[in-house]
Amino acid sequence: MKKVNTKKLKTHSLLSILTIVFGVAFLIFMIVVEDEPGTIPLLLIVAGTGWYFITRYRLRSKET
């Protein structure tokens, strides 16, 4: 049971990193095309970062 939760948390960690990467890429695209950052890329970066740190905290609390 513990390995299943750890595997799910590692998957969540990977998904949160992908969200951050997609947000950064979208932010760069928006700056190049429209000369200003949009709200959606910034929200993706903030949400992905928050999701990553929450998952990291849960993963470390499961290991101890």
C-alpha positions in Angstrom: 0.0 0.0 0.0 2.8 2.4 0.8 4.5 1.8 -2.6 1.3 2.7 -4.4 1.1 6.0 -2.6 4.7 6.8 -3.2 4.3 6.0 -6.9 1.3 8.2 -7.2 3.2 11.1 -5.4 6.1 10.7 -7.8 3.7 10.8 -10.7 2.2 14.0 -9.3 5.7 15.4 -8.9 6.4 14.8 -12.6 3.1 16.3 -13.7 3.7 19.4 -11.6 7.1 19.8 -13.2 5.6 19.4 -16.7 3.0 22.1 -15.8 5.8 24.5 -14.8 7.7 23.8 -18.0 4.6 24.2 -20.1 3.8 27.5 -18.3 7.4 28.8 -18.9 7.3 27.8 -22.6 3.8 29.4 -23.0 5.1 32.6 -21.2 8.0 32.9 -23.6 5.7 32.4 -26.5 3.3 35.1 -25.3 6.1 37.6 -24.7 7.6 37.0 -28.2 4.2 37.1 -30.0 2.3 39.8 -28.0 5.1 41.6 -26.2 3.5 41.1 -22.8 3.1 38.1 -20.5 -0.4 36.7 -20.1 -2.2 35.7 -17.0 -2.7 32.0 -17.9 1.1 31.2 -18.2 1.7 33.0 -14.9 -1.1 31.0 -13.3 0.3 27.7 -14.7 3.8 28.5 -13.3 2.4 29.4 -9.8 0.0 26.5 -9.7 2.7 24.0 -10.8 5.1 25.4 -8.3 2.6 25.1 -5.5 1.6 21.6 -6.6 5.3 20.6 -6.7 6.1 21.8 -3.2 2.9 20.2 -1.7 3.8 16.9 -3.4 7.4 17.1 -2.2 6.2 17.7 1.4 3.8 14.8 1.2 6.5 12.5 -0.3 9.0 13.4 2.4 6.5 12.9 5.2 5.7 9.4 3.8 9.3 8.4 3.7 10.0 9.1 7.4 
